Amino acid sequence: MSREIPYKIYLEENEMPKQWYNVRADMKNKPAPLLNPDTNQPMTLPELEQVFCTELAKQELDDTTPFFDIPEEILGFYKMYRPSPLVRAYCLEKKLDTPAKIYYKFEGNNTSGSHKLNSAIAQAYYAKKQGLKGVTTETGAGQWGTALSMACSYFDLDCKVYMVKCSYEQKPFRREVMRTYGASVTPSPSMDTQVGRQILEKHPGTSGSLGCAISEAVEVATHSEGYRYVLGSVLSQVLLHQTVIGLETKTALDKYDITPDIIIGCAGGGSNLGGLVSPFIGDMLRGEKQYQVIAVEPASCPSLTRGKYAYDFCDTGMVCPLAKMYTLGSGFIPSANHAGGLRYHGMSSVLSQLYADGYMEARSVEQTAVFTAAEQFARVEGILPAPESSHAIKVAIDEALKCKETGEEKTIVFGLTGTGYFDMYAYESFHDGTMQDYIPTDEDLEPGFASLPKVK
């Protein structure tokens, strides 16, 4: 018999996951392997170790182990802000006058303000355990850079962050939080690296992209003794760490005999979406339950809804391994929209395979509609959401309004990945009416597709 549902479902500390879940173990169609761009052969552990920490490289290559134990030191850090609450959006339901039941998993209740800390602390831990001096990384909107700088500070590691130039300029306070934790922050593309200079020569005045910033961070890591590169999204290792989100969500729902009908996450590279939905998709892969899983991406960077499923470089400078994914082409430079963390040209290989196999659907939304939903949510639920999270809010509201039309009492769960208190320039642009929607034409996308590498 179901119990009365509180506003917030909190788990006890001992209910927090002790293992990460590897959805690849349950996939009949495994994600295609990363390829060495010089040989077109699957990347080996020795090759990946040149870029990533050894343990992280092992996690990246393992598609058969279903669960990985979370080290005690990481669990101890998690306990500072986990388990995170699963919130029933009663006020939003009332405002929408919908029979739908809406829940959101709130990941913004930590110093970094987002879910990114779940993987940042894990990656910093493995770097410290390996005896490294420091790490390099890229960041889009700044949540990942903030989380990693905090994690590196905790483990006394140097942290070099290459921040997408438009976000560096739009979000100066996020940049200052990183510097407070001791990180160096460089707008990308920069003149500090060979690949940065090449990109600027080819695209003078560019606002940058995650692909550009990745190239610079990888170059610095591979040319600096005692450093490795770490990534905040896309890679299988990152999705693995982020499954604490979905595992906690499932435990909280089960506690009150709740079965979701629809699960929604914003989609850029895939870390939040994969972390939330992987345990549920595991149910589907094993034939135990069925859910409607929706990935929501910006219309200005529509990798799932308009991209090609092909091998592509993970970075603009073409120095990283090739990944088979839904992609707009590594040379695609998205417009300087306000969903900085979703401005990546491709999608996680894991999620791309699941999408190709029909376990997820995808929708793209324009940013003015996203901010309308964000404002509506903030006014009734009391949290100012990040622009990235607001993509999921937009589609959650759409689905709740469909229930109002049909009278169906569906249960909707979405991921509220972070807060938007460092995104006030974006909110200002929205309120002042200067925010514009940009949707690339087929002609705009063609150069990126034309540059896809030829892989047999």
KAWOWO-V495953 format. One record per pair of residues at least 6 apart in sequence whose ideal C-beta (glycine too) atoms are under 7 Angstrom apart, sorted by the first residue. I is the first residue (numbers start at 0). J is the second residue. Records with the same first field share a line. If there is no record, write none. Layout:
I=J ; J
This chain:
1=255 ; 256
2=255
4=87 ; 255
6=86 ; 87 ; 89
7=84 ; 86
8=84 ; 85 ; 251 ; 254 ; 255
9=82 ; 84
10=82 ; 247 ; 250 ; 251
12=78
14=82 ; 250
15=77 ; 81 ; 82 ; 247
16=243 ; 246 ; 247
17=68 ; 69 ; 74
18=66 ; 67 ; 68 ; 69
19=66 ; 67 ; 69 ; 239 ; 240 ; 242 ; 243
20=65 ; 66 ; 242 ; 246 ; 277 ; 278 ; 281
21=61 ; 64 ; 65 ; 66 ; 67 ; 239
22=277 ; 280 ; 281 ; 349
23=29 ; 30 ; 62 ; 235 ; 349
24=62 ; 63 ; 64 ; 65
25=65 ; 281 ; 284 ; 285
26=284 ; 352
28=352 ; 356
29=62
30=62 ; 348 ; 349 ; 352
31=323 ; 348
32=41 ; 42
33=41 ; 42 ; 320 ; 321 ; 322
34=40 ; 41 ; 42 ; 310 ; 320 ; 321 ; 454
35=42 ; 46 ; 320
36=312 ; 317 ; 320 ; 321
39=454 ; 455
42=320
44=56 ; 57 ; 60
47=56 ; 59
48=56
49=221
50=217 ; 220 ; 221 ; 227 ; 228
51=59 ; 227 ; 228
52=125 ; 126 ; 129 ; 227
53=129
54=125
55=122 ; 125 ; 236
58=67 ; 236 ; 239
59=234 ; 235 ; 236
67=239
70=124
72=124
73=120 ; 121 ; 124
76=120 ; 153
80=108 ; 109
81=243
82=247
83=104 ; 105 ; 106 ; 108 ; 247
84=105
85=102 ; 104 ; 248 ; 251
86=102 ; 103 ; 105
87=102
88=101 ; 102 ; 103 ; 380
90=379 ; 380
91=101 ; 376 ; 379 ; 380
92=99 ; 100 ; 101
94=379
95=396 ; 399 ; 400 ; 403
96=403
97=399 ; 400 ; 402 ; 403
98=402 ; 403 ; 406 ; 407 ; 408
99=398 ; 399 ; 402 ; 408 ; 409 ; 411
100=408 ; 410 ; 411
101=395 ; 399 ; 411
102=412
103=413 ; 414 ; 415
104=244 ; 248 ; 275 ; 414 ; 415
105=415
106=113 ; 114 ; 244 ; 414 ; 415 ; 416 ; 417
107=113 ; 415 ; 417 ; 418
109=116
110=149
111=142 ; 145 ; 146 ; 149
112=142 ; 145 ; 417 ; 418 ; 420
113=142 ; 146 ; 385 ; 416 ; 417
114=241 ; 244 ; 271 ; 274 ; 416 ; 417
115=142 ; 143 ; 146 ; 231
116=146 ; 149 ; 150
117=240 ; 241 ; 243 ; 244
118=231 ; 237 ; 240 ; 241 ; 270
119=146 ; 147 ; 150
120=150
121=240
122=229
123=147 ; 150 ; 151 ; 153 ; 154 ; 156
124=154
126=134 ; 156 ; 227
127=154 ; 156
131=156 ; 225 ; 226 ; 227
132=157 ; 225 ; 226
133=151 ; 156 ; 157 ; 158 ; 159 ; 226
134=151 ; 156 ; 158 ; 226 ; 227 ; 228 ; 229
135=159 ; 216 ; 219 ; 220 ; 226 ; 228
136=143 ; 144 ; 147 ; 160 ; 216 ; 228 ; 229 ; 230 ; 231
137=161 ; 187 ; 209 ; 212 ; 213 ; 216
138=144 ; 160 ; 162 ; 231
139=163 ; 166 ; 209 ; 339 ; 340 ; 342
140=166 ; 170 ; 339 ; 340 ; 387
141=162 ; 166 ; 170 ; 173 ; 174 ; 421
142=340 ; 417
143=231
144=160 ; 162 ; 177 ; 182 ; 184
145=173 ; 176 ; 177
147=158 ; 229
148=158 ; 160 ; 177 ; 180 ; 181 ; 182
149=180
151=157 ; 158 ; 182
152=180 ; 181
158=181 ; 182
159=183 ; 219
160=177 ; 182 ; 183 ; 184
161=185 ; 187 ; 212 ; 215 ; 216
162=174 ; 184 ; 185 ; 186 ; 187 ; 212
163=187 ; 207 ; 208 ; 209 ; 212 ; 339 ; 342
164=186 ; 187 ; 188 ; 206 ; 207
165=206 ; 207 ; 335
166=339
167=174 ; 186
169=424 ; 425
170=421 ; 422
172=421
173=421
174=184
177=184
178=184
185=191
187=195 ; 207 ; 211 ; 212 ; 215
188=195 ; 198 ; 199 ; 205 ; 207 ; 211 ; 215
189=195 ; 215
190=196 ; 199
192=215 ; 218 ; 219
193=218
194=214 ; 215 ; 218 ; 316 ; 318
195=215
197=316
198=205 ; 211 ; 315 ; 316
199=205
202=332
205=332
206=335
208=315 ; 332 ; 333 ; 342 ; 344
209=342 ; 343
210=314 ; 315 ; 329 ; 343 ; 344
211=315
213=313 ; 314 ; 319
214=314 ; 315 ; 316 ; 318
216=228
217=228 ; 314 ; 318 ; 319
218=318
220=226 ; 227 ; 228
230=237
231=237 ; 270
232=267 ; 268 ; 269 ; 270
233=268 ; 269 ; 313 ; 343 ; 347
235=349
237=270
238=269 ; 270 ; 273 ; 274 ; 277 ; 347 ; 349
241=270 ; 271 ; 273 ; 274
242=274 ; 277 ; 278
244=274 ; 275 ; 414
245=274 ; 275 ; 276 ; 277 ; 278 ; 279
246=278
248=275 ; 412
249=278 ; 279
252=259
257=410
258=410
259=290 ; 410 ; 412
260=290 ; 291 ; 409 ; 410 ; 411
261=291 ; 293 ; 398 ; 409 ; 411
262=275 ; 276 ; 279 ; 290 ; 292 ; 412
263=293 ; 295 ; 391 ; 394 ; 395 ; 411 ; 413
264=271 ; 272 ; 275 ; 276 ; 294 ; 391 ; 413 ; 414
265=271 ; 272 ; 295 ; 341 ; 387 ; 388 ; 390 ; 391 ; 416
266=272 ; 294 ; 295 ; 296 ; 303 ; 346 ; 361
267=340 ; 341 ; 343 ; 387
268=343 ; 346 ; 347
269=346 ; 347 ; 350
271=414 ; 416
272=294 ; 350
273=347 ; 349 ; 350
275=414
276=292
279=290 ; 292
280=292 ; 353 ; 358
282=288
283=289 ; 290 ; 358
292=358 ; 359
293=360 ; 362 ; 394
294=303 ; 359 ; 361
295=362 ; 364 ; 390 ; 391 ; 393 ; 394
296=302 ; 303 ; 304 ; 341 ; 361 ; 363 ; 390
297=336 ; 338 ; 341 ; 363 ; 364 ; 366 ; 390
298=363 ; 364 ; 365 ; 436 ; 438
299=333 ; 334 ; 336 ; 437 ; 438 ; 439
300=327 ; 333 ; 341 ; 342
301=363
302=325 ; 326 ; 327 ; 344 ; 345 ; 346
303=325 ; 346 ; 354 ; 361
304=361 ; 362 ; 363
305=444
306=325 ; 326 ; 327
307=326 ; 448 ; 451
308=325 ; 351 ; 355
309=323 ; 326 ; 451
310=321 ; 322 ; 323 ; 452 ; 454
311=321 ; 322 ; 324 ; 326 ; 328 ; 329 ; 345 ; 451 ; 452
312=319 ; 321 ; 329 ; 452
313=319 ; 320 ; 322 ; 345
314=329
315=329 ; 330
317=329
321=452 ; 454
322=345 ; 348
323=348 ; 351
324=345 ; 346 ; 347 ; 348 ; 351
325=345 ; 346 ; 351 ; 354
326=344 ; 345
327=344 ; 444 ; 447
328=344 ; 447 ; 448 ; 450 ; 451
329=344 ; 450
330=446 ; 447 ; 450
331=344 ; 447
333=342
334=437
336=342 ; 366 ; 437
337=366 ; 386 ; 422 ; 425 ; 428
338=366 ; 386 ; 387 ; 390
340=387
341=387 ; 390
344=447
350=359
353=359
354=361
362=394
364=390 ; 393 ; 394
365=436 ; 438
366=434 ; 436
367=429 ; 434 ; 436
368=393
369=386 ; 389 ; 390 ; 393
370=389 ; 429 ; 434
372=389 ; 392 ; 393 ; 396
373=384 ; 386 ; 389 ; 392
375=396
376=384 ; 392
377=383 ; 384
382=418
383=418 ; 419 ; 420
384=392 ; 415 ; 418 ; 419
385=416 ; 417 ; 418 ; 419 ; 422
386=419 ; 422 ; 425
387=416 ; 417
388=415 ; 416 ; 417
391=413 ; 414
392=413
395=411 ; 413
398=411
399=411
402=408 ; 409
419=426
428=434
